[in-house]
Amino acid sequence: MPDTQAPAADRTAPPEVITVDDPVVACDGGGGALGHPRVFLRIVAGDILCPYCSRHYVLNQRAHHAAAH
């Protein structure tokens, strides 16, 4: 009987993409106690991945330009 389950890598959800207006974000993985330690991430090149949960934070370009003036 063939295995109909996808490999584990195919079953995982893609990283969550979050657009933010501030170049510094705090990530705790969500889920309360099921998350991870809160880390503060500084967006330098337009986006950053959380090293714990791989959430993808993307800086809103309009907010970035407005904050620079």
Secondary structure, DSSP 8 states (H G I E B T S, - for coil): ----S--HHHHS----EEEESSSEEEE--SSGGGS---EEEE-SSSEEE-TTT--EEEE-HHHHHHHH-
